[in-house]
Amino acid sequence: MKFLPIILGFLCTGLATAATLREEFDQLLPYLNMEQVRAIYNRYIETDAQVGEIYAFLQTEEVDLAWRVLISQPELRTITDFTEERGVSIRDYLNRIAAMLGLTPIVPSRAVGARSWSAMMDEIRAVTDIDGAYQLAQQFIATPGSEFAELHQMVGELHDVLHEVAEHPDVLRVSNQLRAFGVDVDRILEVIYMFFGWHDH
């Protein structure tokens, strides 16, 4: 799930002259190849028993409660207002991620196989260039006047808020269940913390 931290990085985050946030997003998104990622994920939902089970769990009220803990944070509204004023709808990105993860209905699960979550993630990594996206993001962050850099700093300052969200009982129940399913939650958190330079988790 290494691609998810870069998506989250967009909530939070080069060329010779600084581009607008919209232009910077447009340069980053092709690295993620989200349409093909969605197609892979949907195929596994329908054909793989383990992924189907995880998908079904992600549609439960328990997960919906945890999702609401995140999106109800007033500090997140500050971030979404900042991006939408610059032509980037973070709400749309969140809704797309939520839909892909099963937080809103897509299709009924018809899982019959057993290829596993890890195999699905191998396919997703093969069609994305996370390292390329990360390097380009670092260029934006280092560019004076970059709106992406300003966004990255704003989210970086939300460390305490996001840490509290991660430790919220409703969120902990979900993360622990995902670990039980074999999802490498700790690696996801490690990459997110690395991206923002947070070392005290």
Disulfide bonds with the S-S distance in Angstrom:
none
